[in-house]
Amino acid sequence: MKKELDEKLQARFLWLKRPELERDREYEYVPGYTIYENWGFSEVSDGWYELIYKLCEEIETAYGNENRPIDMILQQVKSKFGHLCWYYSIPGHEQGVHAIDSVRGQGIRLYPKRDENSFENQIAEIVSRYEKLSRIFCESCGSDKAELRTERPYFRWVSTLCEECKNKRIRSYHERDIEKDELID
């Protein structure tokens, strides 16, 4: 996600505010901080901005309805196998493993929750719903008419794209091939 959109989310949802980290190199990992605190939303594309915004609104509403301060600790936000992954913990319900994935895109998602009617379970259901919704929203433009795209060689990673963005990606791939051929000639 572009830095401006990341900063916009942090400005609107203060519980997303990341610390200013001192680094020797731009993308150097700073130990002692979560992946989110290190890199924010850089592992997702701009098209999911609205989806993430609405997810954050629902999380805020749930905490507000319980008159609780937001204590969610965001561990990492990324796209994996073309789906949004929102890894987090809630104090007292920390976990070391958030998901067990397979190469085929199937896997087991683990959420920090307790009994069926607990607040932690309510938050887990909100997060799960938005992770599932990401399967129909284009990572690039945000259209709600997207599908998983896996066509090789155009897609090195599984992506969720609408038809228009898929075709742009394929055109871009072919243009790079033409440029390579021209360099060789």
N, C-alpha and C positions, 0 to 999 in steps of 0.2 A: 504494500500500500504506500502511496506517496506520503512523504513526510508531512505535507500540509494537512492531509486527511487524518493521519495519526494524531497530530497535534490538536486538530479540531475535536476529536473524540476525547482526548485528555482534558481539553478546556471545558467541554460540556459535562463530562463525567469525572469529577475530581478524584474519585477512587481509582481511576486508571492512570493517574499522574505517575510518571516514571522519574526516578532520580537522575540528576545530571552525573554521568559517570566519566571519570578521567581515563582516557585510553591513549595508548601509543599509536595505534592504527585504528582507522574508522570502524571496522567490523570486529575488532578484537573482543573476545569474551572476557568479561570482568568477573572473576570468581566471587562467590558470596551473594550473587544476585540471580534472580530467576532469568530464564531465557526471555520472558516478556520484558523484564526490567532492562535487560541488555539491548534488545532489538525491537520491542514494541510489536506493531502490526506489520512489520516488514516481510513476514512470511505468508501474507495473503495479498490478493490483488484488489485494486480499487473498486471493482464491481460489487464486492461484498460490503462496502462501506455502510449502505443503508441497512442491510441485514444485521450487521454488528451493532449499529446505532439502536435499532429496535430491540435487539437482545439486551443491550445495556439498559434501555428504558424499562424493560420488563423486570430485570434484576433489581433496579432501583425501586420500582413499584412494590415488588414483593418484600423487600427490606422495609420500605416505608409502611406497608400494611401491618407489619409486625412491630413497628416502632423500634427497629434495630438499626444501629449504625452499620454501614456496609463494611464487612470485614473479610470479604472474598479476597483471596490472594491469587492473582492471575499468574500462572506458571508459564504458559506458552499459548499463542494463538497462531495456527498455521493451516495450510491446506495440505491434506494428505489423501492420496488416491482420489482427488477431486472433491473432497468434502471438507467443510470447516471442522477444525478440532479446537475446542476451547477447553484447555486444561487449567484447572484451578483447584484451590483447596480452601477450606473454611477452618479457622482455628479450632482445634479439638477433633478435627476429622481429616487430618493430613493423610496423604497416601503417597507412596513412592512410585507406583505404576498407574498410569492413566488409561492405557490401552494396550491390547495385545493384537498386533496386526499381522496379516499374511500378505504375501505377494499378490494374491488375487483380489485384494481389496476387501476381503471379509475380515472380520476380527471381532474382538470383544472390547467394548467400551466400559470403563470402570468410573463410576461417579462417587464423590464423597457424600454418602447419604446414610440415614439411619432407618427408623421404622417408616412404614408407609405414609403416615400423616405428619411426618416431621418437616420442619422448615427446610432442612438440608435436602430432603427428598423433593420438595417443591422447587428449589433452585435447580436441582439435577434435572427435573422434568422440563423446566424452561430451557436450559442449556441443550438438552437432548433434542427438543423440538426444533431449535434453530440450527443445530448441526444437521438434522434431517432436511430442513428447508433449504439448506445450502446446495442440496443436490439438484434443485431446479433453477437456481439463480446463477446467471453467467458471472464467472469470476472477473471477466474483463469489463463488461458494460452494465451488469446488474439486471438484465432482462430476465423475466420469470419463465422463459421458454428455453431453458438450457438442458443439455444432456451431458452425460459423461462422454468424453472423447478420448479415444485410445489409439486412433489410427497411426500406425508407424509409417514412415519415419517422421511425420509432422509433429508428433507429440512425444517428447522424451518422457514426460510424466503424464499421468492421467489428469485431465482437466475437465471442468464443468463449464461448457461454453454454449452460447446460442449458435444458430446456424451461421449468422453473419460474422461473428467473431471467429468461428471455426474456419470459415472460408478466408478471412483475413490472415489467419495464422498460416494456412496452406499457401496462400499467395506469397506471403513473406518468406516462407521456406523456399519456394521456387525462385524468388528473386535473389536470394542468397546464393543458390546454386548457379544462377546465370552470372552473378558477379564473380564467383570463384572461377568459372569457365573463362571469363574474360581476362582475369588475372593470369591464367595459365597460358592463354594464347599470346 
